[in-house]
Amino acid sequence: MTSKTSRRTVIRSLAGASMLLPGMLQQMLAAETDPLAPRDPMFPAKAKRVIFLYMSGGVSHVDTFDPRPKLAADHHKPYKQEFLHGSPWVGKRYAKCDTEVSELFPHIGSMMDDICLIRSMYNDIPNHPQAILQVHGGSTVQPRPSMGSWVSYGLGTTNKDLPSYVVLAPEVPYGGSAVWDSSFLPAFHQGVRVIPGQEAIPNMTRPGYADIQDMDLGLINFFNQRHLNQHDADRTLAARIKTFETAYRMQKEAPEVFDISKESESTLQLYGVERGTNKGFGWMCLVARRLAERGVRFVELIDGGYDKYTNWDSHLDIRMHEPRAKATDVPIAGLLRDLKSRGMLEDTLVVWTTEFGRNPADASPDEEGRRHHSAVYSSWVAGGGFKGGTVYGASDDYGITVANNPVHIHDFQATLLNQLGLDHTKLTFRHAGRDYRLTDVSGHVVRELVS
C-alpha cells in the first residue's frame, strides 16, 4: 500500500472485489461515506434511543424521590456540628409497587411501576461546573464529549434529515454549551440546541427561492468534496462538511417535527400543553417524543438555566423546588404514558437525573435552603430493560450518606450504555495519544438494575 492510498480506497476495493463478509464491508463503507449512518450495537441491545431529562441546579433527594421520615421527625435537632432540616413536603406511596415519593410528584408517582429508582447515586465533587461535566462527560477535570455525543458516535442515527443528538434548552444551564459539546469527537456528534419559542432553530425555514438554494449548495458541495479528497485524512474538514449537509436537510423535516398543531386534544392534555403554545416543559416533552419516533438517537431536555429562579438550585429556600416540580410533573408522566401507549417505552431509555443532591443538615437551625451534596442523591430510569417498580440502593436515615448499594455516576453511565448495546470499556476514541471513553477509567454495569 502506498502512502497515498487511503483507508477509504482500500474499503471500496474490497467491497467491489470480494464476496466475503459483504454486510460488514457495506457497513464499513457506509461509515466512511456517512459517519452518522446507523451502526449495529456491540451486542444485542434492549434500547434504541435515549430521552435524557436533566434537572439543572441540584435537586434535593430528601425533598423529592427519597423521603426520610426520621429526618422529618428530628427536624432542627443537632447532628454532629450542624442541625437537621426536615422536608416541608411529606412522602406518599404510589402505584402497585408502593414506592414512596414526595407529594411534589403525584403524577410521576403514579408511574412508579414503570420506573427504576436509584437512591444511592453519588459523584465526586459537589460544585456545579465539575459535577455537571462529570454527569454529562464523565470527567470533573476538563470538558469531554457528552453522553449524547458518545451515543451518536457509537450508534449513528436512523434519520439523516435530523441531527442524531438534539438538546431542548430554553435557558443556558450551568456549564453552558459544554453540556452538549462533542469535544474531541467529530463535530457532527455535537448536540443541536433547540430553544422553545417562535423559532426553535434560527434560519430553519427554507427561502422562497429554494431551487436556487439547491443549485448554490450543490456547487458549494462539489468544491467541498474536491477539497476533502485532497485532504483525505482531515476529520475536522469532513465533520464541517457533514454539519452543513445536516443543516440543509433539517430545513425539510425539522419544521414539521416542532409543529405540534396536528396532535390530538387528548395528547396535548396528557402533556399539559395548551393548543397554540410553542414553549414550556410540556412542549419540550411532546417534541422529545416526536424526535424520538423519527429516529433521533439522543434527546436531552434541560430544565433550568443560570438564573436561580429558573432552576433547582435552592440555596435560598428549598420551597423553590415547588414551582419546578409543578412545571415538570405532568409533562414527564405524560411522556412516559405516551411512550408506553405507542410501544416505544420498552426500547427507549427515559433518564431523570441532576448533578447532585442537597444537604439534609446545616450549620444554622434557621436556614431555609440547602447546600450542595454529592455524597448521595437520587436518579431514575424508565424503559429500555430497566426494572420498573423497583428501588435500588438507599441513603441513611437522614439522607446524608449511602447506606447500601452505592452507584457512582460512572456506574450509571456504564449501565445506560450497556442497555444500548455498547460496552463502555470498548466505546473509545483516540485523542492526544490515548484512548478516551465516557466512563474515564472506572465504572461497572449494575446488573441488578436491568432485566
HUQUI-V667136 format. One record per pair of residues at least 4 apart in sequence whose C-alpha atoms are under 7 Angstrom apart, sorted by the first residue. I is the first residue (numbers start at 0). GAP is how many residues later the second one is. If there is no record, write none. Layout:
BEGIN
I_GAP + I_GAP
END
This chain:
BEGIN
0_4 + 4_4 + 5_4 + 6_4 + 7_4 + 7_24 + 8_4 + 9_4 + 10_4 + 10_18 + 11_4 + 11_17 + 12_4 + 13_4 + 14_7 + 14_10 + 14_11 + 20_4 + 21_4 + 22_4 + 23_4 + 24_4 + 25_4 + 26_4 + 27_4 + 28_4 + 29_4 + 29_7 + 30_4 + 30_6 + 35_120 + 35_121 + 36_119 + 36_120 + 36_121 + 37_117 + 37_118 + 37_119 + 37_120 + 38_116 + 38_117 + 39_115 + 40_4 + 40_114 + 40_380 + 40_381 + 41_379 + 41_380 + 41_381 + 42_378 + 42_379 + 43_377 + 44_374 + 44_375 + 44_376 + 45_301 + 45_338 + 45_339 + 45_373 + 45_374 + 46_300 + 46_301 + 46_302 + 46_337 + 46_372 + 46_373 + 47_299 + 47_300 + 47_372 + 48_248 + 48_249 + 48_299 + 48_300 + 49_247 + 49_248 + 49_249 + 49_298 + 49_299 + 49_300 + 50_247 + 50_248 + 50_249 + 50_298 + 50_299 + 50_300 + 51_247 + 51_248 + 51_249 + 51_298 + 51_299 + 51_300 + 52_247 + 52_248 + 52_249 + 52_298 + 52_299 + 52_300 + 53_247 + 53_248 + 53_249 + 53_298 + 53_299 + 53_300 + 54_4 + 54_247 + 54_248 + 54_249 + 54_257 + 54_298 + 54_299 + 55_117 + 55_246 + 55_247 + 55_248 + 55_249 + 55_255 + 55_256 + 55_298 + 56_254 + 56_255 + 56_256 + 57_254 + 57_255 + 57_296 + 57_297 + 57_298 + 57_299 + 57_300 + 58_253 + 58_295 + 58_297 + 58_298 + 58_299 + 59_4 + 59_297 + 59_298 + 60_4 + 60_5 + 60_296 + 60_297 + 60_316 + 60_317 + 61_4 + 61_5 + 61_6 + 61_25 + 61_337 + 62_4 + 62_24 + 62_26 + 62_39 + 63_37 + 63_38 + 63_40 + 64_36 + 64_37 + 64_313 + 65_35 + 65_53 + 66_24 + 66_34 + 66_35 + 67_4 + 67_329 + 67_330 + 67_331 + 68_4 + 69_4 + 69_327 + 69_328 + 70_4 + 70_13 + 70_14 + 70_15 + 70_326 + 70_327 + 71_14 + 71_15 + 73_10 + 74_9 + 74_10 + 74_11 + 75_7 + 75_8 + 75_9 + 75_289 + 76_6 + 76_7 + 77_4 + 77_5 + 77_6 + 78_4 + 78_5 + 80_282 + 81_279 + 81_280 + 81_281 + 81_282 + 82_278 + 82_279 + 82_280 + 82_281 + 82_282 + 83_276 + 83_277 + 83_278 + 84_275 + 84_276 + 88_13 + 88_14 + 89_12 + 89_13 + 90_9 + 90_10 + 90_11 + 90_12 + 91_8 + 91_9 + 91_10 + 91_11 + 92_5 + 92_6 + 92_7 + 92_8 + 93_4 + 93_5 + 93_6 + 93_15 + 93_16 + 93_18 + 94_14 + 94_15 + 94_16 + 94_17 + 94_18 + 95_17 + 96_16 + 96_292 + 98_13 + 100_8 + 103_218 + 103_221 + 104_4 + 104_220 + 104_224 + 105_4 + 106_4 + 106_222 + 106_223 + 106_226 + 107_4 + 107_221 + 107_224 + 107_225 + 110_4 + 110_222 + 111_277 + 112_275 + 112_276 + 113_268 + 113_274 + 113_275 + 114_265 + 114_266 + 114_267 + 114_273 + 114_274 + 114_275 + 115_264 + 115_265 + 115_266 + 115_270 + 115_271 + 115_272 + 115_273 + 115_274 + 115_275 + 116_262 + 116_263 + 116_264 + 116_273 + 116_274 + 116_275 + 117_260 + 117_261 + 117_262 + 117_273 + 117_274 + 117_275 + 118_258 + 118_259 + 118_260 + 118_273 + 118_274 + 118_275 + 118_276 + 119_256 + 119_257 + 119_258 + 119_273 + 119_274 + 119_275 + 119_282 + 119_285 + 119_286 + 119_287 + 120_255 + 120_256 + 120_257 + 120_258 + 120_285 + 120_286 + 120_287 + 120_288 + 121_252 + 121_253 + 121_254 + 121_255 + 121_285 + 121_286 + 121_287 + 122_251 + 122_252 + 122_285 + 122_286 + 123_250 + 124_5 + 124_6 + 124_249 + 125_5 + 125_230 + 125_246 + 125_247 + 125_248 + 126_4 + 127_4 + 127_46 + 128_4 + 128_45 + 128_46 + 129_4 + 129_10 + 129_11 + 130_4 + 130_9 + 130_224 + 131_4 + 131_43 + 131_223 + 132_4 + 132_5 + 132_6 + 132_7 + 132_10 + 132_46 + 133_4 + 133_5 + 133_6 + 134_220 + 134_274 + 135_10 + 135_11 + 135_43 + 136_6 + 136_7 + 136_8 + 136_9 + 136_10 + 136_301 + 137_272 + 137_300 + 137_301 + 137_302 + 138_5 + 138_301 + 142_35 + 142_40 + 143_39 + 144_4 + 144_5 + 144_36 + 144_37 + 144_38 + 144_39 + 144_40 + 145_4 + 145_33 + 145_34 + 145_35 + 145_36 + 146_4 + 146_291 + 147_4 + 147_17 + 147_150 + 148_4 + 148_16 + 148_33 + 148_40 + 148_41 + 148_42 + 149_4 + 150_4 + 151_4 + 151_5 + 151_12 + 151_13 + 151_37 + 151_145 + 152_36 + 153_273 + 155_8 + 156_7 + 156_138 + 156_139 + 156_140 + 157_137 + 158_135 + 158_136 + 158_137 + 160_85 + 160_88 + 160_89 + 160_92 + 161_84 + 161_88 + 161_92 + 161_134 + 162_29 + 162_83 + 162_133 + 163_25 + 163_132 + 163_133 + 163_134 + 164_24 + 164_25 + 164_26 + 164_27 + 164_131 + 164_132 + 164_133 + 164_134 + 165_25 + 165_26 + 165_27 + 165_132 + 165_133 + 165_134 + 166_24 + 166_25 + 166_26 + 166_27 + 166_132 + 166_133 + 166_134 + 167_25 + 167_26 + 167_27 + 167_116 + 167_132 + 167_133 + 167_134 + 168_24 + 168_25 + 168_26 + 168_132 + 168_133 + 169_25 + 169_26 + 170_133 + 170_134 + 171_4 + 171_133 + 171_134 + 172_131 + 172_132 + 172_133 + 173_131 + 173_132 + 174_4 + 176_4 + 179_10 + 179_11 + 180_9 + 180_10 + 181_4 + 181_5 + 181_7 + 181_8 + 183_247 + 184_4 + 185_49 + 185_50 + 185_53 + 186_52 + 186_53 + 187_51 + 187_54 + 187_55 + 193_6 + 193_7 + 194_5 + 194_6 + 195_4 + 195_82 + 195_83 + 196_81 + 196_82 + 197_80 + 203_47 + 204_46 + 205_4 + 205_45 + 208_4 + 209_4 + 210_4 + 211_4 + 212_4 + 213_4 + 214_4 + 215_4 + 216_4 + 217_4 + 218_4 + 219_4 + 220_4 + 221_4 + 222_4 + 223_4 + 224_4 + 225_4 + 226_4 + 227_4 + 227_9 + 227_10 + 233_4 + 234_4 + 235_4 + 236_4 + 237_4 + 238_4 + 239_4 + 240_4 + 241_4 + 242_4 + 243_4 + 244_4 + 245_4 + 246_4 + 248_4 + 249_4 + 250_4 + 252_4 + 253_4 + 254_4 + 256_33 + 256_34 + 257_29 + 260_15 + 262_4 + 262_5 + 263_4 + 264_4 + 265_4 + 266_4 + 267_4 + 267_5 + 267_6 + 268_4 + 269_64 + 270_11 + 270_15 + 270_59 + 270_60 + 270_63 + 270_64 + 271_10 + 271_58 + 271_59 + 272_9 + 272_10 + 277_5 + 278_4 + 278_5 + 279_4 + 280_4 + 280_46 + 280_47 + 280_50 + 281_4 + 281_49 + 282_4 + 283_4 + 283_17 + 284_4 + 284_46 + 284_47 + 284_50 + 285_4 + 285_49 + 286_4 + 287_4 + 287_11 + 288_4 + 289_4 + 290_4 + 290_5 + 291_4 + 291_5 + 302_8 + 303_6 + 303_7 + 303_8 + 304_5 + 304_6 + 306_4 + 307_5 + 311_9 + 311_12 + 313_4 + 313_6 + 313_7 + 313_55 + 313_56 + 314_54 + 314_55 + 314_56 + 315_52 + 315_53 + 316_51 + 316_52 + 317_50 + 317_51 + 317_52 + 320_4 + 321_4 + 322_4 + 323_4 + 324_4 + 327_4 + 328_4 + 329_4 + 330_4 + 331_4 + 332_4 + 333_4 + 334_4 + 335_4 + 336_4 + 337_4 + 338_4 + 338_5 + 338_6 + 339_4 + 339_5 + 343_4 + 344_38 + 344_39 + 345_37 + 345_38 + 345_39 + 346_36 + 346_37 + 347_35 + 347_36 + 348_32 + 348_33 + 348_34 + 348_35 + 349_31 + 349_32 + 349_33 + 350_29 + 350_30 + 350_31 + 351_27 + 351_28 + 351_29 + 352_26 + 352_27 + 355_16 + 355_17 + 355_18 + 355_21 + 356_15 + 356_16 + 356_17 + 356_19 + 356_20 + 357_12 + 357_13 + 357_14 + 357_15 + 358_11 + 358_12 + 358_13 + 358_14 + 358_41 + 359_38 + 359_39 + 359_40 + 361_5 + 374_25 + 374_26 + 375_19 + 375_24 + 375_25 + 375_26 + 380_5 + 381_4 + 381_6 + 383_35 + 384_34 + 384_65 + 384_66 + 385_63 + 385_64 + 385_65 + 386_62 + 386_63 + 386_64 + 392_11 + 392_12 + 392_13 + 393_8 + 393_9 + 393_10 + 394_4 + 394_5 + 394_6 + 394_7 + 394_8 + 395_4 + 395_5 + 395_6 + 395_7 + 401_4 + 406_4 + 406_5 + 407_4 + 408_4 + 409_4 + 409_29 + 409_32 + 409_33 + 410_4 + 410_32 + 410_33 + 410_34 + 410_35 + 411_4 + 412_4 + 412_26 + 413_4 + 413_10 + 413_25 + 413_29 + 413_30 + 413_31 + 414_4 + 414_30 + 414_31 + 415_4 + 416_4 + 416_5 + 416_6 + 416_7 + 417_4 + 417_5 + 421_5 + 422_4 + 423_15 + 426_10 + 427_7 + 427_8 + 427_9 + 428_6 + 428_7 + 428_8 + 429_4 + 429_5 + 429_6 + 430_4 + 430_5 + 435_4 + 438_4
END
